[in-house]
């Protein structure tokens, strides 16, 4: 019976996580689809590039809430159904996976920073606050949201293992951190190349950015030579 409760909670958390609030909020506020410009990522940082701080803040809040609520419910009421600490973090992982691959949005999701923060806050508030402090410190210093997310993700399982001791929950946190880092693969490449956008910096449309590859630029240079 406990296994059924865990499975049901995991599926419910995944469905909640599948609500892509970057797209929902943008549509509700009459903004462009966040997947059509900048990095093409449906997340708060990309919504901020639309120029609407209000929409970005609302997206950030709702993305965090959808990670927090399922975990918090299991932590508060799951013990009656035999759901312990490990189950709570597994449910959080379900919400995180929903954000990455949302069933309601053709499995095209965001990178999961805010949702992961919500999961950690629901699971262990001090852990969540500690990881957020790392994110804010790096973001304020470097102005790179992606770099802050990468360092914060790496710190999460380490902090839990050191302060609270290793457990099955640590493994779930580690998996979530690995997935978050993997989703930032393109950002890592841009950071290394020095082309990553900073917080608040507006970017060109995603399609135009994709078109501006070295090959395309070379073709344009050749075309200009032919006209001279």
C-alpha positions in Angstrom: 0.0 0.0 0.0 2.8 2.4 0.8 4.3 1.8 -2.7 1.0 2.8 -4.2 0.9 6.0 -2.2 4.5 6.9 -3.3 3.6 6.2 -6.9 0.4 8.3 -6.7 2.2 11.1 -5.0 5.0 11.0 -7.6 2.6 11.1 -10.6 0.6 14.0 -9.0 3.8 15.9 -8.3 4.9 15.3 -11.9 1.6 16.7 -13.3 1.9 19.8 -11.0 5.5 20.3 -12.2 4.3 20.1 -15.8 2.6 23.4 -15.4 5.0 25.7 -17.4 4.3 29.0 -15.6 6.7 30.9 -17.9 4.4 30.2 -20.8 1.1 30.5 -18.8 2.0 33.8 -17.2 3.3 35.3 -20.5 0.1 34.3 -22.3 -2.0 35.8 -19.5 -0.1 39.1 -19.5 -0.1 39.4 -23.3 3.7 38.8 -23.7 5.5 36.9 -26.3 6.0 33.2 -25.8 9.3 33.0 -23.8 10.3 30.0 -26.0 10.5 32.3 -29.0 13.4 34.6 -27.9 16.5 34.7 -25.9 17.7 31.2 -24.9 14.3 29.8 -25.8 14.0 28.5 -22.3 10.6 28.7 -20.6 11.8 30.1 -17.3 11.8 33.3 -15.2 15.2 34.5 -16.5 14.0 34.4 -20.1 10.7 36.0 -19.2 12.7 38.8 -17.6 14.2 39.4 -21.0 10.8 40.3 -22.3 11.1 43.5 -20.2 8.4 42.6 -17.7 9.8 42.3 -14.2 6.3 41.6 -12.8 5.9 38.6 -15.2 9.3 37.3 -14.4 8.8 37.6 -10.6 5.4 35.8 -10.8 6.9 33.0 -13.0 9.7 32.6 -10.5 7.3 32.4 -7.6 4.9 30.0 -9.2 7.7 27.7 -10.5 9.1 27.5 -6.9 5.6 26.9 -5.4 5.0 23.9 -7.7 8.1 22.3 -6.3 7.5 23.3 -2.7 3.8 22.3 -2.3 4.0 18.5 -3.2 7.1 18.0 -1.0 5.6 20.0 1.9 2.4 18.0 1.8 4.3 14.7 2.0 6.4 16.1 4.9 3.4 17.2 6.8 0.9 14.4 6.1 2.8 11.6 4.5 3.8 9.8 7.7 0.3 8.5 8.1 0.7 6.7 4.7 4.2 5.5 5.5 5.9 8.2 3.4 9.1 9.3 5.0 12.0 11.6 4.2 13.2 9.6 1.2 9.6 9.6 -0.3 9.3 13.3 0.2 12.4 14.0 -1.8 11.3 11.4 -4.5 8.1 13.3 -4.9 10.1 16.5 -5.2 12.1 14.9 -8.0 8.8 14.1 -9.7 7.8 17.8 -9.7 11.3 18.7 -11.0 11.0 16.2 -13.8 7.6 17.6 -14.7 9.2 21.0 -15.1 12.0 19.7 -17.3 9.6 17.5 -19.4 6.1 18.9 -19.0 3.4 16.6 -20.4 1.1 19.6 -21.0 3.7 21.4 -23.2 5.0 18.7 -25.5 7.7 17.8 -23.0 9.6 21.1 -23.8 10.3 22.5 -20.3 12.7 24.8 -18.5 16.0 24.2 -16.6 14.4 23.8 -13.2 16.2 26.3 -11.0 13.2 27.8 -9.3 11.4 24.4 -9.0 14.5 22.8 -7.5 14.7 25.6 -5.0 11.0 25.1 -4.0 11.6 21.3 -3.6 14.5 21.9 -1.3 12.6 24.5 0.8 9.7 22.1 1.2 12.0 19.2 2.1 14.3 21.1 4.5 13.9 24.8 4.8 17.4 25.5 6.1 18.9 23.5 3.2 16.8 25.4 0.7 17.8 28.8 2.2 21.4 27.8 2.2 21.4 26.9 -1.4 19.5 30.1 -2.3 22.1 32.0 -0.4 24.8 30.4 -2.6 22.7 31.3 -5.7 22.2 34.9 -4.7 25.8 35.4 -3.7 27.2 34.1 -7.0 24.5 35.9 -9.1 25.1 39.2 -7.3 28.9 38.9 -7.8 29.0 37.7 -11.4 25.6 38.7 -12.8 25.3 35.3 -14.4 22.1 33.4 -13.5 23.4 30.2 -15.1 26.7 30.2 -13.2 24.9 30.8 -9.9 22.5 27.9 -10.7 25.4 25.6 -11.5 27.3 26.4 -8.3 24.1 26.2 -6.2 23.2 22.9 -7.7 26.6 21.5 -6.9 26.4 22.7 -3.3 22.9 21.1 -2.6 23.9 17.4 -2.1 27.1 18.4 -0.4 25.4 20.6 2.1 22.7 17.9 2.8 25.4 15.2 3.2 27.6 17.3 5.5 25.0 18.9 7.7 22.2 16.4 7.8 24.1 13.2 7.0 23.8 11.0 3.9 20.6 9.2 3.2 18.3 8.1 0.3 17.2 11.8 0.1 20.8 12.8 -0.6 20.8 10.5 -3.6 17.6 12.1 -4.9 19.1 15.6 -4.4 22.2 14.5 -6.2 20.2 13.2 -9.2 18.2 16.5 -9.3 21.4 18.5 -9.2 23.0 16.4 -12.0 19.9 16.9 -14.2 19.9 20.7 -13.5 23.6 20.9 -14.5 23.0 18.8 -17.6 20.2 21.1 -18.6 22.6 24.0 -18.4 25.0 22.4 -21.0 24.5 25.2 -23.5 25.1 27.8 -20.8 28.3 26.2 -19.8 29.5 26.4 -23.3 28.5 30.1 -23.5 30.2 30.8 -20.2 33.4 29.3 -21.4 33.2 31.3 -24.7 32.3 34.5 -22.9 29.0 34.9 -24.7 26.5 34.1 -21.9 23.9 36.8 -21.3 23.9 38.4 -17.9 20.8 38.9 -15.7 18.5 41.5 -17.1 20.2 41.6 -20.4 17.8 41.5 -23.4 18.6 38.9 -26.0 17.7 38.7 -29.7 15.0 36.2 -30.8 16.0 32.6 -30.4 15.5 31.8 -34.1 17.8 34.7 -35.1 20.4 33.7 -32.5 20.3 30.1 -33.9 20.8 31.4 -37.4 23.9 33.4 -36.4 26.2 30.4 -36.5 29.8 30.6 -37.7 28.7 28.9 -41.0 26.0 31.5 -41.7 28.4 34.3 -40.8 31.0 33.0 -43.2 28.3 32.7 -45.9 27.4 36.4 -45.4 31.0 37.5 -45.6 31.5 35.6 -48.9 28.3 37.2 -50.3 29.6 40.7 -49.3 32.9 40.0 -51.1 31.1 39.0 -54.3 29.2 42.3 -54.3 32.4 44.4 -54.1 
